[in-house]
């Protein structure tokens, strides 16, 4: 079962890239699925019995995907890290990647021109080649010393946030034998206005979530031979046959036979 949710940012939203409180603050350029899980749990956990709560939020049978840029028709997917362009050559024009200037080093060892390659790396890409870079906003703040009414020393901080007005789409997915009524209940609980991210009580975090009547799928293309190409739409944590983390993908680790 799948359900796609569109998320419109009504306010700036803060999704921290790291939990450290010292040093410069950096926000993610997507809405992490963990935020959606937390929002659903905040509304439903106390209303569910133990079996339902475990199935929804602890069993792994229900999965909350990241919110990725949405243009009203399709989701933009993470820029493949194997896409490069010649360092002195502009890879895009009017917001669209130019096919003749982008090289997929997954299939070729070097640029044909012999130029120095530069990784595209950042942003997201639509099937028509549109290159999307979510807009951020940065606001500096300071704590007030209650004794003086002035700015407290050493209390200057700032939030890097996803700017309001942008739209994202996330997919929640459940195993085939998951309770359909519970799946529907979770989607309904997330629908409407809610709060996501950090600093929700102070000007950040308001979003409007809407359920789509269909779940758009990424465009796939056939490749020659028997090679399977994977495009990771989120981070992938693989384990080997002994349950230990591995950075060397194998067919078995990916759930493929043989």
Buried (B, 14 or more C-beta within 10 A) or exposed (E): BEBBBBBBBBBBBBBBEEEEEEEEBEBBBBBBBEBBBBBBBEBBEEEBEEEBBEBBBEEEBBBBBBBBBBEEEBBBBBBBEBBBBBEEBEBBEEEBBBEEBBBEBEEEEEBEEEBEBBEBEEBBBBEEBBBBEBBBBBEEBBEEEEEEEEEEEEEEBEBBBBBBEBBBBBBBBBEEEBBEEBBEBBBEBBEEEBBBBBBBEEEBBBBBBBBEEEBEEEEEEEEEEEEEEEEEBEEEEBEEEEEEEEEEEEEEBEEEEE
